[in-house]
């Protein structure tokens, strides 16, 4: 190698002049390709500096042997042992992990040249431009052989080194600077003078293996000791062979840069796969993964809580609204909407509420088990707020259906009364039509004496008729009053018509009294009595009134709900039919009076004048009697039809009752069975979970029975049937019991899953878990799944806790109560008891372990950089840390430094980010 090689001082062709111009390591960076190119200006006949030649030959030989020993071979003389190309090809296969072409096994010169060419071609295929020929290697040219080995070292040991976007030589130099920066008397600026005193080598070893040497005892004044110490430790403990003589480096003005770079690169590769950093990164990934998953569960809880509260906010005003359009159709439509709410809208929301409670408890359990602060939802979205909102919804719902059914009854009653009112008013107005005008007239003043007496008797008969109609007017007024009380929507028209009838009735009464007085005065001079017409008038009046009453009763509408009521009406109708014989006899007597009067007139040759005592004609009575006889069989048909309808309603009641009497006890039995499973766990938790999931499957299979019962209930309500004496169960009772059963089962399954998770997370054995559960159950006498302080204290003592009966014991117990009952409810739930016992019997990760992990990654610095985080952690978790970490503000801070201690404390709830 020429003198030009000597002047470059090991910088691959960079002259001393170029160093002075600022193009060295601290000047303009060279690309990897520049370092891989050999010096084209080498003079092949030049002589290599003897000192550097010895250093390079020893170092490169040791470096080659460190790889060749992997295949149980070595070299002794670097310029001779590579002449046949066999070990050169073997070296390249070892360091590249690739297969080279099969070598030629001959001993002739051309065989050797062929093998060396195969090796050089392989090096060239890796993007390296070579300025050496195979003949020079075969001829044992030491300078060219050393240049070739240096090219191999650059390509396979140094080129792939990368530190903060710096690669090859600059990357290796930066790595040395970063690792040795905390050490005094070490300032790595190059690969020759910076390593002469041996402290840089010792600092690299101490940084990664502080157990191998005591750096504080080393001094800059004893470079030979430092160098030999580093070389010996590296060979003995790090499997790095001695590639350099300490005396040569110490005695040389400037050590060969290639020699030092080769030896330092072995340090880099020895420490690049340190296990401790991997473990630290793994621990951080685990902690960050838990926090990311918890944040996702918190966000999902907030979303579900907002959705459920918004739904309750929308539904509650609808349930609290106790107003209808005052029509049967509108109320029945509202009842249909309520059934849809109960069967289709509410169940999914009930499941969502149960899921919220389960997710919240699961999240809190996960946070407690991982030593994280408890999750506090945003204001208004606590579980207590959701439960309170749900209670408000159920309170609004509780009386809604009863009110709606009462409203249907009221509207049905209103419709019946309105029709009845109209019917009675029509009859009354038909009877009273023209009577006021008649009584206002003075027609009797022109009548004869006989006519006056006739008018007097006729008036007496009318007063009898008037008294009989008094009851009908009172009924009209009573019906109008009831319509007012029930809030009839057309009450104004009813009141106006009722008032008109009452006014006319009062006026008719006054006119009747005045007319009676006038006729009484005329009757003082008129005493003609027609006994026959008078008897007729008397009988006809009462009989006609009876006929009117009978006709009214026969066409009267009935409003009933039970089979007994219709049977009562049928019995009353049969009793009425039993009186028809007497009525027929009375009818014949009245007709007989008319016939006798006609016969008397005929016998005395008189014209039959109108009956002066009554306006009731015999043909009118005949017509009414015939109408009554026609209405009787029609009434029979109506009553029989209603009887058939009530029989059908009774069948519907029995059908619903039979199904309800099966479903109700089944639900109660499942409640009792679930309660037993809740109190006592038989077998493993997984077996218990399987039992609960089997029960959950059976509930799903049983759901069609509930739907069938809903269908029967709808049939009953559509038939306006409101009572059922055949069963103590109502659809609302069964519906609520079913919802409670499913909610309790869902909570129990979630609780068992949390217990299983606790076993896996905390390393608690299932025997310990069963012991905890048995102890709790022993003192939970009321089976309420909670203990008062006295019971809890006894339970702890039974579990082996030594709680003395003195002031110190009371203080210790109060500390435990503060832990398990932070909200001071006065009770300890099973979940809080289990969480306490789990923490007392397991080992947990903590903030100190996490801080130690970050300290390892940062190289024992009190801060960590983004580059270190990105290098050791996955991309998503490193970004997550950088986003949340605060800048480090210590006196030794550097730009871009992050405070990992505050961050770690915040993850465990000991500070705020």
C-alpha positions in Angstrom: 0.0 0.0 0.0 1.5 3.4 -1.0 2.4 6.4 1.0 -1.0 7.9 -0.1 -2.6 5.2 2.1 -0.4 6.3 4.9 -1.4 10.0 4.5 -5.1 9.2 4.7 -4.7 8.1 8.3 -7.3 5.4 7.9 -10.0 7.6 6.5 -10.5 5.7 3.2 -8.7 8.2 1.1 -9.4 11.4 3.1 -6.1 13.3 3.3 -4.7 15.2 6.2 -5.3 18.3 4.2 -8.9 17.4 3.7 -9.3 17.0 7.5 -8.0 20.4 8.1 -10.6 21.8 5.6 -13.5 20.4 7.7 -14.3 17.3 5.7 -13.7 14.9 8.6 -16.1 13.1 10.9 -17.4 16.3 12.4 -17.6 18.1 9.1 -19.6 17.1 6.0 -21.2 13.6 6.3 -20.1 11.0 3.9 -22.6 8.6 2.3 -22.4 4.8 2.9 -21.3 4.4 -0.7 -18.3 6.7 -0.2 -17.1 4.6 2.7 -17.6 1.4 0.7 -15.4 2.7 -2.2 -11.6 1.9 -1.9 -9.0 4.5 -2.5 -8.6 4.7 -6.2 -5.4 6.7 -5.8 -3.6 4.0 -4.0 -0.2 3.4 -5.4 0.1 -0.4 -5.7 3.9 -0.3 -5.3 3.8 2.0 -2.2 4.8 0.7 1.2 2.3 0.5 4.1 3.4 2.0 7.4 4.8 -0.9 9.3 3.1 -0.1 12.6 -0.3 0.2 11.0 0.4 -2.9 9.0 1.0 -4.9 12.1 -2.2 -3.4 13.8 -4.4 -4.1 10.8 -3.0 -7.6 10.2 -3.6 -8.6 13.8 -7.0 -7.0 14.1 -8.3 -8.2 10.8 -7.0 -11.7 11.5 -8.7 -11.8 14.9 -11.9 -10.4 13.4 -11.9 -13.2 10.7 -11.2 -15.9 13.3 -14.1 -14.6 15.4 -16.4 -15.7 12.6 -14.5 -18.7 11.2 -14.5 -20.4 14.6 -18.3 -20.8 14.1 -17.4 -23.4 11.5 -14.5 -24.8 13.5 -11.6 -23.3 11.5 -9.3 -20.3 11.6 -6.4 -18.5 9.8 -2.9 -17.7 11.1 -1.4 -15.8 8.2 -3.9 -13.5 6.6 -2.0 -13.0 3.3 -1.4 -16.8 2.8 -4.5 -18.5 4.2 -6.8 -16.7 1.8 -4.7 -17.4 -1.3 -6.6 -20.4 -2.5 -10.0 -18.6 -1.9 -11.5 -21.5 0.1 -11.5 -19.9 3.6 -12.3 -16.5 2.0 -15.6 -18.0 0.6 -16.3 -19.8 3.9 -15.8 -16.5 5.7 -18.3 -14.7 3.4 -20.9 -17.6 3.9 -20.6 -17.3 7.7 -21.0 -13.5 7.9 -23.7 -13.3 5.2 -25.7 -16.4 6.0 -25.8 -17.0 2.3 -24.6 -19.9 0.1 -21.8 -19.1 -2.4 -21.1 -21.1 -5.6 -19.3 -24.4 -5.1 -15.5 -23.8 -4.9 -13.0 -25.5 -7.2 -11.0 -28.1 -5.3 -7.8 -28.1 -7.5 -4.5 -26.8 -6.4 -3.5 -25.2 -9.6 -3.2 -21.4 -9.8 -6.2 -21.0 -12.0 -8.3 -23.0 -9.4 -7.3 -20.5 -6.7 -8.0 -17.5 -9.0 -11.4 -18.9 -9.8 -12.3 -19.3 -6.1 -11.1 -15.8 -5.2 -13.1 -14.4 -8.1 -16.2 -16.1 -6.8 -15.7 -14.4 -3.4 -15.0 -11.0 -5.1 -18.1 -11.4 -7.3 -20.2 -12.1 -4.2 -18.8 -9.0 -2.5 -19.5 -6.9 -5.7 -23.1 -8.3 -5.7 -23.6 -6.5 -2.4 -23.1 -3.1 -4.0 -19.4 -2.8 -3.2 -17.0 -1.5 -5.8 -13.6 -3.3 -5.5 -10.2 -2.1 -6.7 -8.5 -5.4 -6.1 -7.8 -8.3 -8.4 -8.0 -12.0 -7.7 -4.3 -12.5 -8.8 -3.2 -10.0 -6.1 -4.9 -12.0 -3.4 -3.5 -15.3 -4.8 -0.1 -13.8 -5.0 -0.3 -12.9 -1.2 -0.3 -9.1 -1.7 -0.7 -8.1 2.0 -1.8 -4.5 1.2 -4.5 -5.6 -1.2 -5.6 -8.5 1.1 -6.0 -6.1 4.1 -7.9 -3.6 1.8 -10.3 -6.4 0.8 -10.9 -7.5 4.4 -11.5 -3.9 5.4 -14.1 -3.7 2.6 -15.8 -6.9 4.0 -15.8 -5.4 7.5 -17.3 -2.2 6.3 -20.0 -4.0 4.3 -21.0 -6.7 6.8 -20.1 -5.2 10.3 -20.4 -1.4 10.0 -22.7 -0.5 7.1 -25.9 -1.7 8.8 -25.2 0.2 12.0 -27.9 3.0 12.3 -28.3 5.4 15.2 -30.8 8.3 14.9 -30.7 8.4 11.1 -26.9 8.1 11.1 -25.4 5.0 9.5 -22.1 3.2 9.0 -19.1 5.1 10.5 -21.1 8.2 11.6 -23.7 5.9 13.2 -21.1 3.9 15.0 -19.3 7.1 16.2 -22.7 8.6 17.4 -23.5 5.3 19.3 -20.1 5.6 21.0 -20.8 9.2 21.9 -24.3 8.6 23.3 -23.2 5.6 25.3 -20.1 7.3 26.8 -21.5 10.8 27.3 -22.2 10.4 31.1 -18.6 9.3 31.8 -15.9 11.8 32.8 -12.6 12.0 30.9 -14.3 10.4 27.8 -14.9 12.5 24.7 -15.2 10.3 21.6 -14.6 12.5 18.5 -12.8 9.9 16.2 -11.6 6.4 16.0 -7.9 7.0 16.7 -6.9 9.4 19.5 -10.3 9.2 21.4 -9.6 5.6 22.3 -5.9 5.8 23.1 -6.3 6.0 26.9 -8.7 3.0 27.0 -11.4 4.9 29.0 -13.7 4.9 26.1 -13.6 1.1 25.8 -14.1 0.8 29.6 -17.0 3.2 29.5 -18.8 1.2 26.8 -18.4 -2.0 28.9 -19.6 -0.3 32.1 -22.6 1.3 30.4 -24.0 -2.0 29.4 -22.4 -4.3 32.0 -21.6 -2.2 35.1 -21.1 -5.5 37.0 -17.9 -6.2 35.1 -15.7 -3.2 36.2 -15.6 -0.3 38.5 -15.2 2.7 36.3 -14.8 5.3 39.1 -11.5 3.6 40.1 -10.0 4.1 36.6 -7.6 7.0 35.8 -6.6 8.7 32.6 -3.0 8.5 33.6 -2.8 4.7 33.2 -3.8 4.0 29.6 -2.1 0.5 29.4 -4.0 -0.7 32.5 -7.3 0.6 31.0 -6.7 -0.9 27.6 -5.7 -4.3 28.9 -8.6 -4.3 31.4 -11.1 -3.6 28.6 -9.6 -6.1 26.2 -9.4 -8.9 28.8 -13.0 -8.3 30.0 -14.3 -8.2 26.4 -12.6 -11.5 25.6 -13.6 -13.2 28.8 -17.2 -12.0 29.3 -18.3 -10.6 26.0 -16.8 -13.2 23.6 -14.9 -10.4 21.7 -11.4 -11.6 20.8 -8.3 -9.4 21.4 -7.9 -7.7 18.1 -5.5 -4.9 19.2 -2.3 -4.7 21.2 -2.5 -2.2 24.1 1.1 -1.3 23.7 0.8 -0.5 20.0 -2.2 1.8 20.5 -0.6 3.5 23.5 2.7 4.0 21.8 1.4 5.2 18.4 0.8 8.8 17.8 -2.5 8.1 16.1 -4.0 4.6 16.1 -5.2 3.0 12.8 -8.8 4.1 12.4 -9.8 0.9 10.6 -8.4 -1.2 13.4 -10.3 0.7 16.1 -13.5 0.8 14.0 -13.4 -3.0 13.5 -12.9 -3.6 17.2 -15.6 -1.1 18.3 -18.1 -2.6 15.9 -17.7 -5.9 17.8 -18.8 -4.0 20.9 -21.8 -2.6 19.1 -23.0 -6.0 17.9 -22.3 -7.6 21.3 -24.6 -5.1 23.0 -27.2 -4.5 20.3 -29.4 -7.4 21.4 -29.4 -6.7 25.1 -32.1 -8.7 26.9 -32.8 -6.1 29.5 -34.0 -3.5 27.0 -36.4 -6.0 25.5 -37.8 -6.9 28.8 -38.3 -3.2 29.6 -40.0 -2.6 26.3 -42.2 -5.6 26.9 -43.3 -4.4 30.3 -44.1 -0.9 28.9 -46.0 -2.4 26.0 -48.1 -4.4 28.5 -48.8 -1.5 30.7 -49.7 0.8 27.8 -51.9 -1.9 26.2 -53.9 -2.2 29.5 -54.4 1.6 29.6 -55.4 1.8 25.9 -58.0 -1.0 26.4 -59.3 0.7 29.6 -59.6 4.0 27.7 -61.6 2.3 25.0 -63.9 0.7 27.6 -64.4 4.2 29.2 -65.3 5.8 25.9 -67.8 2.9 25.1 -69.3 3.4 28.6 -69.8 7.1 28.0 -71.4 6.4 24.6 -73.8 3.8 25.9 -74.7 5.9 29.0 -75.5 9.0 26.8 -77.6 6.9 24.5 -79.6 5.3 27.3 -80.1 8.5 29.2 -81.3 10.3 26.0 -83.8 7.5 25.3 -85.1 7.7 28.9 -85.4 11.5 28.5 -87.5 11.1 25.4 -89.7 8.3 26.8 -90.4 9.7 30.2 -92.6 12.7 29.2 -94.6 10.4 27.0 -95.3 8.0 29.9 -96.0 10.9 32.3 -98.6 12.4 29.8 -102.0 11.4 31.2 -104.1 12.9 28.4 -105.9 11.4 25.4 -108.0 12.7 22.6 -111.1 11.6 24.6 -112.0 9.0 22.0 -112.1 5.2 22.2 -110.1 4.8 19.0 -107.4 7.2 20.1 -107.1 5.5 23.5 -106.9 2.0 22.0 -104.2 3.3 19.6 -102.3 4.6 22.6 -102.6 1.2 24.3 -101.1 -0.4 21.2 -98.2 2.0 21.4 -97.7 1.1 25.1 -97.7 -2.6 24.3 -95.1 -2.0 21.6 -93.0 0.0 24.1 -93.2 -2.9 26.6 -92.4 -5.7 24.1 -90.1 -4.1 21.5 -88.6 -0.9 22.8 -87.9 -1.4 26.5 -86.3 -4.9 26.5 -83.3 -3.8 24.4 -82.8 -0.8 26.6 -83.1 -2.9 29.7 -80.3 -5.2 28.2 -78.3 -2.0 27.5 -78.7 -0.9 31.1 -77.6 -4.3 32.4 -74.6 -4.2 30.0 -73.7 -0.7 31.2 -73.7 -1.9 34.8 -71.7 -5.0 33.9 -69.2 -3.1 31.8 -68.8 -0.5 34.6 -68.1 -3.2 37.2 -65.8 -5.0 34.8 -63.9 -1.8 34.1 -63.5 -0.9 37.8 -62.4 -4.5 38.5 -59.7 -4.2 35.7 -58.6 -0.8 37.0 -58.3 -2.1 40.6 -56.5 -5.2 39.6 -54.0 -3.2 37.5 -53.5 -0.5 40.3 -55.2 2.2 38.2 -57.4 5.0 39.6 -61.1 4.2 39.5 -63.1 5.4 36.6 -65.4 8.3 37.3 -67.9 9.0 34.4 -68.7 12.5 33.4 -71.3 14.3 35.5 -74.7 12.8 35.2 -73.5 9.5 33.8 -72.7 7.6 37.0 -74.4 4.2 37.5 -76.4 5.8 40.3 -77.6 8.4 37.8 -78.6 5.8 35.3 -80.4 3.7 38.0 -82.1 6.8 39.2 -83.2 7.8 35.7 -84.4 4.2 35.1 -86.4 4.3 38.4 -88.0 7.5 37.2 -88.9 5.8 33.9 -90.4 2.8 35.7 -92.3 5.1 38.1 -93.8 7.0 35.2 -94.5 3.6 33.5 -96.0 2.0 36.7 -99.5 3.5 36.6 -99.6 4.3 32.8 -101.3 1.0 31.7 -103.8 1.1 34.6 -104.6 4.7 33.9 -105.1 3.9 30.2 -107.4 1.0 30.9 -109.4 3.2 33.3 -109.5 5.8 30.5 -110.9 3.1 28.1 -113.5 2.1 30.6 -114.4 5.8 31.1 -114.7 6.4 27.4 -116.8 3.3 26.9 -119.0 4.4 29.7 -119.3 7.9 28.2 -120.3 6.4 24.9 -122.9 4.3 26.5 -124.3 7.2 28.6 -124.3 9.6 25.6 -126.5 7.2 23.6 -128.7 6.5 26.6 -129.1 10.2 27.2 -130.1 10.8 23.6 -132.6 7.9 23.6 -134.3 9.1 26.8 -134.4 12.7 25.6 -136.0 11.6 22.3 -138.7 9.8 24.2 -139.3 12.7 26.5 -139.4 15.3 23.8 -141.8 13.1 21.8 -144.1 12.9 24.9 -143.9 16.6 25.8 -144.2 17.9 22.2 -147.1 20.5 22.0 -148.2 20.2 25.7 -146.9 23.6 26.7 -148.9 25.3 23.9 -152.0 23.3 24.8 -151.8 24.3 28.4 -151.2 27.9 27.5 -154.5 28.0 25.5 -157.9 29.0 27.1 -160.0 26.6 25.0 -162.1 25.5 28.0 -163.8 28.9 28.2 -165.9 28.2 25.1 -166.7 24.7 26.1 -169.9 23.4 27.5 -170.3 22.3 31.0 -169.9 18.7 30.1 -166.7 19.6 28.1 -165.4 21.5 31.1 -165.9 18.5 33.4 -164.3 16.3 30.7 -161.3 18.7 30.5 -161.0 18.7 34.3 -160.9 14.9 34.4 -158.5 14.9 31.5 -156.2 17.2 33.3 -156.2 15.0 36.4 -155.2 12.1 34.2 -152.4 14.3 32.7 -151.1 15.1 36.1 -150.9 11.4 36.8 -149.0 11.0 33.6 -146.8 14.0 34.6 -145.8 12.4 37.9 -144.9 9.2 36.0 -142.6 11.2 33.7 -140.9 12.8 36.6 -138.6 9.8 37.0 -137.6 10.0 33.3 -136.6 13.7 33.6 -134.6 12.9 36.7 -132.8 10.1 34.9 -132.0 12.5 32.0 -130.5 15.0 34.5 -128.6 12.3 36.4 -127.1 11.0 33.1 -126.1 14.6 32.1 -124.5 15.0 35.5 -122.5 11.8 35.1 -121.4 12.9 31.7 -120.1 16.2 33.2 -118.2 14.3 35.9 -116.6 11.9 33.4 -115.6 14.8 31.1 -117.6 14.1 27.9 -116.2 16.0 25.0 -119.6 17.2 23.7 -120.8 18.1 27.2 -121.9 21.6 26.0 -124.6 20.1 23.7 -125.7 17.7 26.4 -126.0 20.5 29.0 -127.9 22.7 26.6 -130.4 19.9 25.8 -130.7 18.9 29.4 -131.3 22.5 30.5 -133.9 22.9 27.8 -135.8 19.8 29.0 -135.6 20.9 32.6 -136.8 24.4 31.8 -139.7 23.0 29.8 -140.5 20.5 32.6 -140.6 23.3 35.2 -142.7 25.5 32.9 -145.0 22.5 32.3 -145.4 22.0 36.0 -146.3 25.6 36.6 -148.8 25.6 33.7 -150.3 22.3 35.0 -150.9 24.0 38.4 -152.5 27.1 36.8 -154.7 25.0 34.5 -155.8 22.8 37.3 -156.9 25.9 39.3 -158.8 27.3 36.3 -160.5 24.0 35.7 -161.3 23.6 39.4 -163.2 26.9 39.3 -165.1 25.8 36.2 -165.8 22.4 37.7 -167.7 24.1 40.5 -170.5 24.5 38.0 -169.9 21.4 35.9 -170.4 18.0 37.5 -170.8 15.6 34.6 -168.9 12.5 35.1 -168.4 9.9 32.4 -167.3 7.1 34.7 -166.6 4.8 31.8 -164.2 7.2 30.0 -162.7 8.2 33.4 -162.0 4.6 34.2 -160.5 4.1 30.8 -158.4 7.2 31.2 -157.1 6.1 34.5 -156.3 2.6 33.4 -154.9 3.7 30.0 -152.6 6.3 31.6 -150.9 3.9 33.9 -150.9 1.1 31.3 -149.6 3.3 28.6 -146.8 4.5 31.0 -146.1 0.8 31.8 -145.9 0.1 28.1 -143.6 3.1 27.5 -141.4 1.8 30.4 -141.4 -1.7 29.0 -140.5 -0.5 25.5 -137.7 1.6 26.9 -136.4 -1.3 29.0 -136.6 -3.7 26.0 -134.5 -1.4 23.8 -132.2 -0.2 26.6 -128.6 -0.9 25.9 -126.6 -2.9 28.5 -123.0 -2.4 29.6 -121.6 -5.5 31.3 -118.2 -7.2 31.7 -118.9 -10.6 33.3 -120.9 -13.7 32.6 -122.7 -13.3 35.9 -124.0 -9.9 34.9 -125.5 -11.1 31.6 -127.0 -14.1 33.5 -128.6 -11.5 35.9 -130.1 -9.6 32.9 -131.4 -12.8 31.4 -133.1 -13.7 34.7 -134.6 -10.3 35.0 -135.9 -10.5 31.4 -137.4 -13.9 32.1 -139.2 -12.4 35.2 -140.5 -9.6 32.9 -141.9 -12.2 30.5 -143.7 -13.9 33.3 -145.7 -10.7 33.8 -146.9 -10.5 30.2 -149.9 -12.7 31.1 -151.2 -10.1 33.6 -150.4 -7.3 31.1 -152.4 -9.1 28.5 -155.4 -9.3 30.9 -155.1 -5.6 31.6 -154.9 -4.8 27.9 -158.2 -6.7 27.3 -159.9 -4.8 30.2 -158.9 -1.5 28.7 -160.1 -2.5 25.3 -163.3 -3.8 26.9 -163.9 -0.3 28.3 -163.6 1.2 24.9 -165.9 -1.4 23.5 -168.4 -0.8 26.2 -168.4 2.9 25.6 -168.9 2.4 21.9 -171.7 -0.1 22.7 -173.4 2.4 25.0 -173.3 5.1 22.4 -174.8 2.7 19.8 -177.4 1.6 22.2 -178.4 5.3 22.9 -177.9 6.4 19.3 -175.1 8.7 20.2 -171.9 9.5 18.4 -168.8 8.3 20.1 -167.0 11.5 21.0 -163.3 11.6 21.9 -162.5 10.7 25.4 -162.6 13.9 27.3 -160.3 12.6 30.0 -157.3 11.4 28.0 -155.5 11.7 24.7 -154.5 8.1 24.9 -156.4 6.2 22.2 -157.0 2.6 22.3 -155.3 2.0 18.9 -152.2 3.7 20.4 -152.3 1.3 23.3 -152.8 -1.6 20.9 -149.8 -0.4 18.8 -147.6 -0.1 21.9 -148.7 -3.6 23.2 -148.0 -5.1 19.8 -144.6 -3.4 19.7 -143.8 -4.8 23.2 -144.7 -8.3 22.0 -142.4 -7.8 19.0 -139.5 -6.4 21.1 -139.5 -9.3 23.6 -138.1 -12.0 21.2 -135.6 -9.4 19.8 -134.5 -8.8 23.4 -134.1 -12.5 23.8 -131.7 -12.6 20.8 -129.7 -9.6 22.1 -129.2 -11.1 25.5 -128.3 -14.5 24.0 -125.7 -12.8 21.8 -124.2 -11.0 24.7 -124.2 -14.2 26.7 -122.2 -15.9 23.9 -119.8 -12.9 23.9 -119.2 -13.2 27.6 -118.7 -16.9 27.4 -115.9 -16.2 24.8 -114.4 -13.6 27.1 -114.5 -16.2 29.9 -112.7 -18.6 27.7 -110.1 -16.0 27.0 -109.7 -15.4 30.8 -109.3 -19.1 31.4 -106.8 -19.4 28.5 -104.7 -16.5 29.9 -105.0 -17.8 33.5 -103.9 -21.4 32.5 -100.8 -20.1 30.8 -100.1 -17.5 33.5 -100.4 -20.1 36.2 -97.7 -22.1 34.5 -95.4 -19.2 33.5 -95.6 -17.4 36.8 -94.5 -20.4 39.0 -91.8 -21.3 36.5 -90.3 -17.8 36.7 -90.5 -18.0 40.5 -88.8 -21.4 40.5 -86.0 -20.0 38.2 -85.6 -17.0 40.6 -85.2 -19.4 43.5 -82.8 -21.7 41.5 -80.7 -18.6 40.4 -80.6 -17.4 44.0 -79.3 -20.8 45.1 -76.6 -20.7 42.4 -75.7 -17.1 43.5 -75.4 -18.1 47.2 -73.4 -21.3 46.6 -71.0 -22.1 43.8 -70.6 -25.9 43.2 -67.5 -27.0 41.2 -65.1 -24.7 39.4 -65.9 -21.1 38.4 -65.8 -22.3 34.7 -68.4 -25.0 35.6 -70.5 -22.5 37.4 -70.3 -20.1 34.5 -71.4 -23.0 32.2 -74.4 -23.6 34.5 -75.4 -20.0 34.3 -74.9 -19.9 30.5 -77.0 -23.1 30.3 -79.7 -21.4 32.3 -79.4 -18.3 30.1 -79.9 -20.6 27.0 -83.0 -22.1 28.7 -84.4 -18.6 29.3 -84.0 -17.9 25.6 -85.8 -21.1 24.8 -88.6 -20.2 27.2 -89.1 -16.8 25.6 -91.9 -18.0 23.2 -94.1 -18.8 26.3 -93.8 -15.2 27.4 -94.7 -14.0 23.8 -97.7 -16.4 23.8 -98.9 -15.0 27.1 -98.5 -11.5 25.6 -100.7 -12.6 22.7 -103.4 -13.9 25.2 -103.2 -10.6 27.1 -103.7 -8.6 23.9 -106.8 -10.7 23.1 -108.2 -10.0 26.6 -107.6 -6.3 26.3 -109.0 -6.0 22.8 -112.2 -7.7 24.1 -112.3 -5.0 26.9 -111.8 -7.6 29.6 -110.3 -6.0 32.7 -110.6 -8.5 35.6 -109.6 -12.2 35.8 -110.6 -14.1 38.9 -108.9 -17.3 37.6 -105.3 -16.2 38.3 -103.4 -14.0 40.7 -101.0 -13.1 37.9 -101.3 -10.1 35.6 -99.2 -9.6 32.5 -97.5 -6.6 34.1 -96.4 -8.8 37.1 -95.1 -11.6 34.9 -93.4 -9.1 32.6 -91.6 -7.4 35.5 -90.6 -10.7 37.0 -89.2 -11.9 33.6 -87.1 -8.7 33.2 -85.8 -9.0 36.8 -84.9 -12.7 36.2 -82.9 -11.9 33.0 -81.2 -8.9 34.6 -80.1 -10.9 37.7 -78.8 -13.7 35.5 -76.8 -11.3 33.3 -75.2 -9.7 36.4 -74.3 -13.1 37.9 -72.6 -14.2 34.6 -70.6 -11.0 34.6 -69.6 -11.4 38.2 -68.4 -15.0 37.6 -66.4 -13.7 34.6 -64.8 -11.0 36.7 -63.9 -13.7 39.3 -62.3 -15.8 36.6 -60.4 -12.7 35.4 -59.3 -12.1 38.9 -57.9 -15.6 39.2 -56.0 -15.3 36.0 -54.7 -11.8 36.7 -53.8 -12.1 40.4 -52.7 -15.8 40.5 -55.3 -16.6 43.2 -56.1 -20.3 43.3 -59.6 -21.5 42.9 -59.5 -23.1 46.4 -58.7 -19.6 47.8 -61.5 -18.1 45.8 -64.0 -20.8 47.1 -62.7 -20.2 50.6 -63.4 -16.4 50.3 -66.8 -17.1 48.9 -67.7 -19.6 51.6 -66.6 -17.3 54.4 -68.6 -14.4 53.0 -71.7 -16.7 52.6 -71.4 -17.9 56.2 -71.8 -14.5 57.6 -74.3 -13.3 55.0 -77.3 -14.6 56.8 -79.9 -12.5 54.9 -78.5 -13.6 51.5 -78.3 -9.9 50.5 -74.7 -10.2 49.2 -73.5 -7.6 51.6 -72.2 -7.5 55.2 -72.5 -4.9 57.9 -69.3 -3.8 59.7 -69.9 -6.3 62.5 -70.4 -9.2 60.2 -67.4 -8.1 58.0 -65.1 -8.0 61.1 -66.2 -11.5 62.1 -65.6 -12.7 58.5 -62.0 -11.2 58.5 -61.2 -12.9 61.8 -62.6 -16.2 60.3 -60.3 -15.7 57.3 -57.2 -15.5 59.6 -56.9 -11.8 60.2 -55.7 -10.8 63.7 -57.9 -7.9 64.6 -57.6 -7.2 68.3 -60.5 -6.1 70.5 -58.9 -2.9 71.6 -58.4 0.7 70.2 -55.6 -0.4 68.0 -57.7 -3.2 66.5 -60.6 -0.7 66.0 -58.2 1.6 64.2 -56.9 -1.2 62.0 -60.4 -2.3 61.1 -61.5 1.3 60.3 -58.6 1.5 57.9 -59.8 -1.7 56.1 -63.4 -0.3 56.1 -62.2 2.9 54.4 -60.5 0.7 51.7 -63.5 -1.6 51.0 -66.3 1.0 51.5 -64.8 4.3 50.1 -68.3 5.9 49.7 -69.3 5.1 53.3 -72.5 3.2 52.6 -72.2 1.2 55.8 -72.0 -2.1 54.0 -69.4 -4.3 52.3 -70.5 -5.9 49.1 -69.2 -9.3 47.9 -67.3 -7.6 45.1 -65.5 -5.3 47.4 -64.7 -8.1 49.8 -63.4 -10.3 47.0 -61.3 -7.4 45.6 -59.8 -6.8 49.1 -58.9 -10.4 49.7 -57.4 -10.7 46.2 -55.1 -7.7 46.7 -54.1 -9.1 50.1 -53.1 -12.5 48.6 -51.4 -11.6 45.3 -48.4 -9.7 43.9 -49.1 -6.8 41.7 -47.3 -4.6 39.3 -46.7 -1.0 40.5 -45.4 2.4 39.5 -41.9 1.6 40.7 -41.6 -1.3 38.3 -42.8 0.8 35.4 -40.4 3.7 36.3 -37.5 1.1 36.5 -38.5 -0.2 33.0 -38.4 3.4 31.5 -35.1 4.0 33.3 -33.6 0.9 31.6 -34.7 2.1 28.2 -33.3 5.5 28.7 -29.9 4.2 29.8 -30.3 5.2 33.4 -31.2 8.8 32.5 -34.0 10.6 34.4 -35.6 11.4 31.1 -36.3 9.6 27.8 -36.3 10.9 24.2 -38.7 10.3 21.4 -36.0 8.4 19.5 -35.5 5.9 22.3 -39.3 5.4 22.6 -39.7 4.8 18.9 -36.7 2.5 18.8 -37.9 0.2 21.7 -41.7 0.4 21.5 -44.2 -0.4 18.7 -45.2 2.6 16.7 -48.7 3.1 18.1 -47.6 2.8 21.7 -44.6 5.1 21.3 -46.9 7.7 19.7 -49.3 7.2 22.6 -46.5 7.9 25.2 -45.2 10.9 23.3 -48.6 12.5 23.1 -49.1 12.2 26.9 -45.7 12.6 28.4 -44.7 16.1 29.8 -41.4 17.6 28.8 -38.6 16.9 31.3 -37.7 20.1 33.2 -34.6 19.0 35.2 -31.3 20.8 35.2 -29.8 18.1 33.1 -32.6 18.2 30.5 -31.9 18.2 26.7 -34.2 19.3 23.8 -36.9 16.7 23.2 -36.5 15.1 26.7 -39.7 13.6 28.3 -40.5 13.1 32.0 -41.3 9.3 32.3 -41.6 9.4 36.1 -44.6 11.8 36.1 -46.1 9.8 33.2 -45.8 6.5 35.1 -47.2 7.9 38.3 -50.2 9.2 36.4 -50.9 5.8 34.9 -51.3 4.5 38.5 -53.3 7.4 39.7 -50.6 9.0 41.8 -50.4 12.2 39.8 -52.2 14.1 37.1 -51.0 14.2 33.5 
